[in-house]
């Protein structure tokens, strides 16, 4: 008796796609929390810059500007990345339906 070959691509694709969607959503949350943490660290460093400058006068004067650029740059990077992840999630959800 010949064996039947069962294609499981349709059956296994749905859980795999759901897993990918879930992972992308978690990545969005993780990157957003990282951006919040970076902004918080930059804010704290900017708050304590005058105190730190009293003890370490060799700190460059443009350090607050550099810290601000790092915070804003990383937040912008996360925003763009999360927008692309959102588009990818909506595309995968359409494939899933």
NUZA-83297 format. One record per atom (N, C-alpha, C): atom name; residue in three letters; residue number from 0; x, y, z. Coordinates in nm, 2 decimals. Each point is the difference from the previous one (the first is absolute). Last residue first. Layout:
ATOM / CA / ALA / NUM / X / Y / Z
...
END
This chain:
ATOM / N / UNK / 96 / -0.51 / 3.59 / 0.82
ATOM / CA / UNK / 96 / -0.14 / 0.00 / -0.01
ATOM / C / UNK / 96 / -0.05 / -0.07 / -0.13
ATOM / N / UNK / 95 / 0.47 / 0.07 / 0.10
ATOM / CA / UNK / 95 / -0.06 / -0.10 / 0.09
ATOM / C / UNK / 95 / -0.15 / -0.01 / -0.01
ATOM / N / UNK / 94 / 0.25 / 0.32 / -0.24
ATOM / CA / UNK / 94 / 0.03 / -0.13 / -0.05
ATOM / C / UNK / 94 / -0.06 / -0.11 / 0.08
ATOM / N / UNK / 93 / -0.03 / 0.44 / 0.15
ATOM / CA / UNK / 93 / -0.08 / -0.01 / -0.12
ATOM / C / UNK / 93 / 0.02 / -0.14 / -0.07
ATOM / N / UNK / 92 / 0.26 / 0.12 / 0.37
ATOM / CA / UNK / 92 / -0.13 / -0.02 / 0.04
ATOM / C / UNK / 92 / -0.10 / -0.02 / -0.12
ATOM / N / UNK / 91 / 0.45 / 0.12 / -0.08
ATOM / CA / UNK / 91 / -0.01 / -0.14 / 0.05
ATOM / C / UNK / 91 / -0.14 / -0.04 / 0.04
ATOM / N / UNK / 90 / 0.09 / 0.45 / -0.11
ATOM / CA / UNK / 90 / 0.01 / -0.08 / -0.12
ATOM / C / UNK / 90 / -0.01 / -0.15 / 0.03
ATOM / N / UNK / 89 / 0.02 / 0.31 / 0.35
ATOM / CA / UNK / 89 / -0.13 / 0.01 / -0.07
ATOM / C / UNK / 89 / 0.00 / -0.08 / -0.13
ATOM / N / UNK / 88 / 0.40 / 0.02 / 0.25
ATOM / CA / UNK / 88 / -0.10 / -0.07 / 0.08
ATOM / C / UNK / 88 / -0.14 / 0.00 / -0.08
ATOM / N / UNK / 87 / 0.36 / 0.25 / -0.17
ATOM / CA / UNK / 87 / 0.02 / -0.14 / -0.02
ATOM / C / UNK / 87 / -0.10 / -0.08 / 0.07
ATOM / N / UNK / 86 / 0.00 / 0.46 / 0.06
ATOM / CA / UNK / 86 / -0.04 / -0.03 / -0.14
ATOM / C / UNK / 86 / 0.01 / -0.15 / -0.03
ATOM / N / UNK / 85 / 0.15 / 0.16 / 0.42
ATOM / CA / UNK / 85 / -0.14 / 0.01 / -0.01
ATOM / C / UNK / 85 / -0.05 / -0.04 / -0.14
ATOM / N / UNK / 84 / 0.46 / 0.03 / 0.07
ATOM / CA / UNK / 84 / -0.05 / -0.12 / 0.06
ATOM / C / UNK / 84 / -0.16 / 0.00 / 0.00
ATOM / N / UNK / 83 / 0.22 / 0.39 / -0.15
ATOM / CA / UNK / 83 / 0.02 / -0.11 / -0.10
ATOM / C / UNK / 83 / -0.05 / -0.13 / 0.06
ATOM / N / UNK / 82 / -0.01 / 0.36 / 0.29
ATOM / CA / UNK / 82 / -0.10 / 0.03 / -0.11
ATOM / C / UNK / 82 / 0.02 / -0.11 / -0.11
ATOM / N / UNK / 81 / 0.30 / 0.00 / 0.36
ATOM / CA / UNK / 81 / -0.13 / -0.05 / 0.04
ATOM / C / UNK / 81 / -0.11 / 0.03 / -0.11
ATOM / N / UNK / 80 / 0.45 / 0.16 / -0.07
ATOM / CA / UNK / 80 / -0.01 / -0.15 / 0.00
ATOM / C / UNK / 80 / -0.13 / -0.05 / 0.04
ATOM / N / UNK / 79 / 0.06 / 0.46 / 0.01
ATOM / CA / UNK / 79 / 0.00 / -0.04 / -0.13
ATOM / C / UNK / 79 / 0.00 / -0.16 / -0.01
ATOM / N / UNK / 78 / 0.04 / 0.20 / 0.43
ATOM / CA / UNK / 78 / -0.13 / 0.04 / -0.06
ATOM / C / UNK / 78 / -0.01 / -0.06 / -0.15
ATOM / N / UNK / 77 / 0.41 / -0.05 / 0.24
ATOM / CA / UNK / 77 / -0.11 / -0.09 / 0.05
ATOM / C / UNK / 77 / -0.13 / 0.03 / -0.07
ATOM / N / UNK / 76 / 0.35 / 0.29 / -0.10
ATOM / CA / UNK / 76 / 0.03 / -0.13 / -0.05
ATOM / C / UNK / 76 / -0.11 / -0.10 / 0.04
ATOM / N / UNK / 75 / -0.01 / 0.43 / 0.19
ATOM / CA / UNK / 75 / -0.04 / 0.00 / -0.14
ATOM / C / UNK / 75 / 0.02 / -0.13 / -0.07
ATOM / N / UNK / 74 / 0.15 / 0.04 / 0.44
ATOM / CA / UNK / 74 / -0.14 / 0.00 / 0.00
ATOM / C / UNK / 74 / -0.06 / 0.01 / -0.14
ATOM / N / UNK / 73 / 0.47 / 0.04 / 0.06
ATOM / CA / UNK / 73 / -0.05 / -0.14 / 0.03
ATOM / C / UNK / 73 / -0.15 / -0.01 / 0.00
ATOM / N / UNK / 72 / 0.19 / 0.43 / -0.06
ATOM / CA / UNK / 72 / 0.03 / -0.09 / -0.11
ATOM / C / UNK / 72 / -0.04 / -0.14 / 0.02
ATOM / N / UNK / 71 / -0.05 / 0.32 / 0.35
ATOM / CA / UNK / 71 / -0.09 / 0.02 / -0.11
ATOM / C / UNK / 71 / 0.02 / -0.09 / -0.12
ATOM / N / UNK / 70 / 0.31 / -0.04 / 0.36
ATOM / CA / UNK / 70 / -0.14 / -0.03 / 0.05
ATOM / C / UNK / 70 / -0.10 / 0.02 / -0.11
ATOM / N / UNK / 69 / 0.45 / 0.13 / -0.08
ATOM / CA / UNK / 69 / -0.01 / -0.14 / 0.01
ATOM / C / UNK / 69 / -0.14 / -0.04 / 0.04
ATOM / N / UNK / 68 / 0.09 / 0.46 / -0.01
ATOM / CA / UNK / 68 / 0.00 / -0.06 / -0.14
ATOM / C / UNK / 68 / -0.01 / -0.15 / 0.00
ATOM / N / UNK / 67 / 0.05 / 0.22 / 0.41
ATOM / CA / UNK / 67 / -0.13 / 0.03 / -0.06
ATOM / C / UNK / 67 / -0.01 / -0.06 / -0.14
ATOM / N / UNK / 66 / 0.42 / -0.02 / 0.21
ATOM / CA / UNK / 66 / -0.10 / -0.09 / 0.07
ATOM / C / UNK / 66 / -0.14 / 0.02 / -0.06
ATOM / N / UNK / 65 / 0.33 / 0.29 / -0.15
ATOM / CA / UNK / 65 / 0.03 / -0.13 / -0.05
ATOM / C / UNK / 65 / -0.10 / -0.10 / 0.06
ATOM / N / UNK / 64 / -0.01 / 0.44 / 0.16
ATOM / CA / UNK / 64 / -0.05 / -0.01 / -0.14
ATOM / C / UNK / 64 / 0.02 / -0.14 / -0.06
ATOM / N / UNK / 63 / 0.18 / 0.09 / 0.43
ATOM / CA / UNK / 63 / -0.15 / 0.00 / 0.00
ATOM / C / UNK / 63 / -0.06 / -0.01 / -0.14
ATOM / N / UNK / 62 / 0.48 / 0.04 / 0.03
ATOM / CA / UNK / 62 / -0.05 / -0.13 / 0.05
ATOM / C / UNK / 62 / -0.16 / 0.00 / 0.00
ATOM / N / UNK / 61 / 0.35 / 0.36 / -0.11
ATOM / CA / UNK / 61 / -0.11 / -0.04 / -0.09
ATOM / C / UNK / 61 / -0.06 / -0.14 / 0.04
ATOM / N / UNK / 60 / 0.37 / 0.20 / 0.23
ATOM / CA / UNK / 60 / -0.11 / 0.09 / 0.02
ATOM / C / UNK / 60 / -0.12 / -0.04 / -0.09
ATOM / N / UNK / 59 / 0.38 / -0.35 / 0.20
ATOM / CA / UNK / 59 / -0.02 / 0.10 / -0.10
ATOM / C / UNK / 59 / -0.13 / 0.08 / 0.01
ATOM / N / UNK / 58 / 0.30 / -0.18 / 0.42
ATOM / CA / UNK / 58 / -0.11 / -0.05 / -0.09
ATOM / C / UNK / 58 / -0.03 / 0.10 / -0.11
ATOM / N / UNK / 57 / 0.31 / 0.04 / 0.38
ATOM / CA / UNK / 57 / 0.06 / -0.03 / -0.13
ATOM / C / UNK / 57 / -0.11 / -0.06 / -0.10
ATOM / N / UNK / 56 / -0.05 / 0.12 / 0.48
ATOM / CA / UNK / 56 / -0.01 / 0.12 / -0.09
ATOM / C / UNK / 56 / 0.06 / -0.03 / -0.14
ATOM / N / UNK / 55 / -0.22 / -0.26 / 0.43
ATOM / CA / UNK / 55 / 0.08 / -0.04 / -0.12
ATOM / C / UNK / 55 / 0.00 / 0.11 / -0.10
ATOM / N / UNK / 54 / -0.23 / 0.06 / 0.41
ATOM / CA / UNK / 54 / 0.10 / -0.10 / 0.04
ATOM / C / UNK / 54 / 0.10 / -0.04 / -0.11
ATOM / N / UNK / 53 / -0.36 / 0.31 / -0.09
ATOM / CA / UNK / 53 / 0.08 / 0.06 / 0.12
ATOM / C / UNK / 53 / 0.11 / -0.10 / 0.04
ATOM / N / UNK / 52 / -0.31 / -0.13 / -0.33
ATOM / CA / UNK / 52 / 0.10 / 0.09 / -0.06
ATOM / C / UNK / 52 / 0.08 / 0.06 / 0.12
ATOM / N / UNK / 51 / -0.37 / -0.28 / 0.10
ATOM / CA / UNK / 51 / 0.11 / -0.08 / -0.05
ATOM / C / UNK / 51 / 0.11 / 0.09 / -0.05
ATOM / N / UNK / 50 / -0.39 / 0.20 / 0.13
ATOM / CA / UNK / 50 / 0.06 / -0.05 / 0.12
ATOM / C / UNK / 50 / 0.13 / -0.08 / -0.04
ATOM / N / UNK / 49 / -0.28 / 0.17 / -0.34
ATOM / CA / UNK / 49 / 0.07 / 0.11 / 0.07
ATOM / C / UNK / 49 / 0.07 / -0.05 / 0.12
ATOM / N / UNK / 48 / -0.25 / -0.32 / -0.26
ATOM / CA / UNK / 48 / 0.12 / 0.05 / -0.06
ATOM / C / UNK / 48 / 0.06 / 0.12 / 0.07
ATOM / N / UNK / 47 / -0.41 / -0.27 / 0.09
ATOM / CA / UNK / 47 / 0.11 / 0.00 / 0.09
ATOM / C / UNK / 47 / 0.13 / 0.05 / -0.07
ATOM / N / UNK / 46 / -0.42 / -0.02 / -0.24
ATOM / CA / UNK / 46 / -0.03 / 0.06 / 0.13
ATOM / C / UNK / 46 / 0.13 / 0.01 / 0.09
ATOM / N / UNK / 45 / 0.03 / -0.22 / -0.41
ATOM / CA / UNK / 45 / -0.01 / 0.14 / -0.02
ATOM / C / UNK / 45 / -0.04 / 0.07 / 0.13
ATOM / N / UNK / 44 / 0.01 / -0.46 / 0.00
ATOM / CA / UNK / 44 / 0.14 / 0.05 / -0.02
ATOM / C / UNK / 44 / 0.00 / 0.15 / -0.02
ATOM / N / UNK / 43 / -0.42 / -0.22 / 0.03
ATOM / CA / UNK / 43 / 0.07 / 0.00 / 0.13
ATOM / C / UNK / 43 / 0.15 / 0.05 / -0.01
ATOM / N / UNK / 42 / -0.25 / -0.05 / -0.39
ATOM / CA / UNK / 42 / -0.06 / 0.11 / 0.08
ATOM / C / UNK / 42 / 0.07 / 0.00 / 0.14
ATOM / N / UNK / 41 / 0.12 / -0.35 / -0.29
ATOM / CA / UNK / 41 / 0.05 / 0.13 / -0.06
ATOM / C / UNK / 41 / -0.06 / 0.12 / 0.09
ATOM / N / UNK / 40 / -0.16 / -0.43 / 0.10
ATOM / CA / UNK / 40 / 0.14 / 0.01 / 0.04
ATOM / C / UNK / 40 / 0.06 / 0.13 / -0.05
ATOM / N / UNK / 39 / -0.44 / -0.09 / -0.13
ATOM / CA / UNK / 39 / 0.01 / 0.02 / 0.15
ATOM / C / UNK / 39 / 0.14 / 0.02 / 0.04
ATOM / N / UNK / 38 / -0.08 / -0.12 / -0.45
ATOM / CA / UNK / 38 / -0.04 / 0.14 / 0.03
ATOM / C / UNK / 38 / 0.01 / 0.03 / 0.15
ATOM / N / UNK / 37 / 0.08 / -0.44 / -0.13
ATOM / CA / UNK / 37 / 0.11 / 0.09 / -0.05
ATOM / C / UNK / 37 / -0.03 / 0.14 / 0.03
ATOM / N / UNK / 36 / -0.34 / -0.31 / 0.10
ATOM / CA / UNK / 36 / 0.12 / -0.01 / 0.09
ATOM / C / UNK / 36 / 0.11 / 0.09 / -0.04
ATOM / N / UNK / 35 / -0.37 / -0.04 / -0.28
ATOM / CA / UNK / 35 / -0.04 / 0.07 / 0.12
ATOM / C / UNK / 35 / 0.12 / 0.00 / 0.10
ATOM / N / UNK / 34 / 0.05 / -0.26 / -0.39
ATOM / CA / UNK / 34 / 0.01 / 0.15 / -0.03
ATOM / C / UNK / 34 / -0.04 / 0.08 / 0.12
ATOM / N / UNK / 33 / -0.04 / -0.47 / 0.04
ATOM / CA / UNK / 33 / 0.15 / 0.05 / -0.01
ATOM / C / UNK / 33 / 0.01 / 0.14 / -0.03
ATOM / N / UNK / 32 / -0.43 / -0.18 / -0.01
ATOM / CA / UNK / 32 / 0.05 / 0.01 / 0.14
ATOM / C / UNK / 32 / 0.15 / 0.04 / 0.00
ATOM / N / UNK / 31 / -0.19 / -0.09 / -0.41
ATOM / CA / UNK / 31 / -0.06 / 0.12 / 0.06
ATOM / C / UNK / 31 / 0.04 / 0.02 / 0.14
ATOM / N / UNK / 30 / 0.13 / -0.39 / -0.23
ATOM / CA / UNK / 30 / 0.07 / 0.12 / -0.05
ATOM / C / UNK / 30 / -0.06 / 0.13 / 0.06
ATOM / N / UNK / 29 / -0.21 / -0.40 / 0.11
ATOM / CA / UNK / 29 / 0.13 / 0.00 / 0.06
ATOM / C / UNK / 29 / 0.08 / 0.12 / -0.05
ATOM / N / UNK / 28 / -0.43 / -0.08 / -0.18
ATOM / CA / UNK / 28 / -0.01 / 0.04 / 0.15
ATOM / C / UNK / 28 / 0.14 / 0.02 / 0.05
ATOM / N / UNK / 27 / -0.04 / -0.16 / -0.44
ATOM / CA / UNK / 27 / -0.04 / 0.14 / 0.01
ATOM / C / UNK / 27 / 0.00 / 0.04 / 0.14
ATOM / N / UNK / 26 / 0.08 / -0.45 / -0.07
ATOM / CA / UNK / 26 / 0.12 / 0.08 / -0.04
ATOM / C / UNK / 26 / -0.04 / 0.15 / 0.01
ATOM / N / UNK / 25 / -0.34 / -0.31 / 0.07
ATOM / CA / UNK / 25 / 0.09 / 0.01 / 0.11
ATOM / C / UNK / 25 / 0.12 / 0.08 / -0.03
ATOM / N / UNK / 24 / -0.29 / -0.08 / -0.35
ATOM / CA / UNK / 24 / -0.07 / 0.09 / 0.10
ATOM / C / UNK / 24 / 0.09 / 0.01 / 0.12
ATOM / N / UNK / 23 / 0.14 / -0.29 / -0.33
ATOM / CA / UNK / 23 / 0.02 / 0.14 / -0.05
ATOM / C / UNK / 23 / -0.07 / 0.09 / 0.10
ATOM / N / UNK / 22 / -0.05 / -0.46 / 0.08
ATOM / CA / UNK / 22 / 0.14 / 0.04 / 0.03
ATOM / C / UNK / 22 / 0.02 / 0.15 / -0.05
ATOM / N / UNK / 21 / -0.42 / -0.20 / -0.08
ATOM / CA / UNK / 21 / 0.02 / 0.02 / 0.14
ATOM / C / UNK / 21 / 0.14 / 0.05 / 0.03
ATOM / N / UNK / 20 / -0.09 / -0.12 / -0.44
ATOM / CA / UNK / 20 / -0.08 / 0.12 / 0.04
ATOM / C / UNK / 20 / 0.02 / 0.03 / 0.14
ATOM / N / UNK / 19 / 0.18 / -0.40 / -0.15
ATOM / CA / UNK / 19 / 0.08 / 0.11 / -0.05
ATOM / C / UNK / 19 / -0.07 / 0.13 / 0.03
ATOM / N / UNK / 18 / -0.23 / -0.40 / 0.11
ATOM / CA / UNK / 18 / 0.12 / 0.02 / 0.09
ATOM / C / UNK / 18 / 0.08 / 0.12 / -0.05
ATOM / N / UNK / 17 / -0.37 / -0.12 / -0.26
ATOM / CA / UNK / 17 / -0.04 / 0.06 / 0.13
ATOM / C / UNK / 17 / 0.12 / 0.02 / 0.09
ATOM / N / UNK / 16 / 0.08 / -0.23 / -0.40
ATOM / CA / UNK / 16 / -0.03 / 0.14 / -0.02
ATOM / C / UNK / 16 / -0.04 / 0.07 / 0.12
ATOM / N / UNK / 15 / 0.07 / -0.46 / 0.03
ATOM / CA / UNK / 15 / 0.12 / 0.07 / -0.02
ATOM / C / UNK / 15 / -0.02 / 0.15 / -0.03
ATOM / N / UNK / 14 / -0.37 / -0.28 / 0.04
ATOM / CA / UNK / 14 / 0.06 / 0.02 / 0.13
ATOM / C / UNK / 14 / 0.13 / 0.07 / -0.01
ATOM / N / UNK / 13 / -0.21 / -0.10 / -0.42
ATOM / CA / UNK / 13 / -0.08 / 0.09 / 0.09
ATOM / C / UNK / 13 / 0.06 / 0.02 / 0.14
ATOM / N / UNK / 12 / 0.18 / -0.31 / -0.32
ATOM / CA / UNK / 12 / 0.03 / 0.14 / -0.03
ATOM / C / UNK / 12 / -0.07 / 0.10 / 0.09
ATOM / N / UNK / 11 / -0.05 / -0.49 / -0.02
ATOM / CA / UNK / 11 / 0.11 / 0.05 / 0.09
ATOM / C / UNK / 11 / 0.03 / 0.15 / -0.03
ATOM / N / UNK / 10 / -0.34 / -0.22 / -0.25
ATOM / CA / UNK / 10 / -0.03 / -0.02 / 0.15
ATOM / C / UNK / 10 / 0.11 / 0.06 / 0.08
ATOM / N / UNK / 9 / 0.04 / 0.00 / -0.47
ATOM / CA / UNK / 9 / -0.11 / 0.09 / 0.04
ATOM / C / UNK / 9 / -0.03 / -0.01 / 0.15
ATOM / N / UNK / 8 / 0.34 / -0.28 / -0.18
ATOM / CA / UNK / 8 / 0.04 / 0.14 / -0.01
ATOM / C / UNK / 8 / -0.12 / 0.10 / 0.04
ATOM / N / UNK / 7 / 0.06 / -0.50 / -0.03
ATOM / CA / UNK / 7 / -0.04 / 0.07 / 0.12
ATOM / C / UNK / 7 / 0.03 / 0.14 / 0.00
ATOM / N / UNK / 6 / -0.10 / -0.45 / -0.34
ATOM / CA / UNK / 6 / 0.07 / 0.13 / 0.01
ATOM / C / UNK / 6 / -0.05 / 0.07 / 0.12
ATOM / N / UNK / 5 / 0.03 / -0.54 / -0.12
ATOM / CA / UNK / 5 / -0.09 / 0.11 / 0.05
ATOM / C / UNK / 5 / 0.09 / 0.13 / 0.01
ATOM / N / UNK / 4 / -0.01 / -0.50 / -0.27
ATOM / CA / UNK / 4 / 0.09 / 0.11 / 0.05
ATOM / C / UNK / 4 / -0.09 / 0.12 / 0.04
ATOM / N / UNK / 3 / -0.08 / -0.55 / -0.03
ATOM / CA / UNK / 3 / -0.05 / 0.13 / -0.04
ATOM / C / UNK / 3 / 0.09 / 0.10 / 0.06
ATOM / N / UNK / 2 / 0.11 / -0.53 / -0.15
ATOM / CA / UNK / 2 / -0.02 / 0.10 / 0.11
ATOM / C / UNK / 2 / -0.05 / 0.13 / -0.05
ATOM / N / UNK / 1 / -0.09 / -0.51 / -0.21
ATOM / CA / UNK / 1 / 0.09 / 0.12 / -0.01
ATOM / C / UNK / 1 / -0.04 / 0.10 / 0.12
ATOM / N / UNK / 0 / -0.03 / -0.55 / -0.02
ATOM / CA / UNK / 0 / -0.09 / 0.12 / 0.00
ATOM / C / UNK / 0 / 0.09 / 0.12 / 0.00
END
